């Protein structure tokens, strides 16, 4: 077992605190421009994802990768979550997993 | 007479199966916070497993938050799946860490279940936690693909919920002399304990904190640990500020209830484990 490279649950706000680290975020795709996905994070702010395969607009996609900018993630793994996903519940989880219960995750 | 018959009838109704028998057998020995999760499946993160206490004496028993963690539920991505004749193994990455999972395939149904599992897929694993040569892994009873991705959020919220429930100071923990008067003056006692568990340490309940801290040290799971408990673990368990905990520890060290072990942050009860 190995807990050396966790992927932190983030929304756009929390992403800024993990520059250069491995993160995971769910975004709703707004548009695909030449290999870059622009989407809305669970907190409503915008995140761009590089190196991801194209996902149809309005789909929810989970991106696991490195936070390479304050609003950008370089994707390693993308999972299409389809067209129905509870963004507010996930956003709440991001806050819990980075707040009081951080010790269960990091 | 009628009431008597009714009682007998309902008792036999419930004794047939389900949760009732196990709860009945559990009651006598639920001396500490081990009252749930004994037979159940504990939702956990890999991070929690990596920090689980492993008691070697009692055939590979893991303890998380003072609760037996034999059967666990994990959720994550499948990585490096390897199929062999007798079993399928893969690494499960749940974002907090990675753990090896083994699934024995005896029946055709097992083979079919594992055939649809692919690398990069989100799965729910129910299984039993094993320690072998210092390495932790899970022997899975079932490996099922996640079809509704809200289940990911749910799983981690469940991990938090169960952690919170197991670490919350229990009001009904039998603590020696307190138990008996508790029944007599229940109405009077209850608000006191409630106030205590919600914003503990604010009232002048210093001696209560002392007691809570000592109780944690005297849990069997704590007694079994060679180095005792870290101060941070006590803080995390009780949710009481560090300075209050340190006060209590200092008090118990002074009167000889606990002693420091490997460093000034680890303490252990002087009671026999």
Interface residues (C-beta under 8 A of the other chain):
Chain A: X1 X2 X3 X4 X6 X7 X8 X9 X24 X60 X62 X64 X77 X79 X81 X82 X85 X86 X89 X90 X92 X93 X96 X97 X101 X103 X104 X105 X106
Chain B: X45 X46 X47 X48 X49 X50 X77 X95 X96 X97 X98 X99 X100 X120 X122 X135 X136 X137 X149 X150 X152 X153 X154 X156 X157 X159 X160 X163 X164 X236
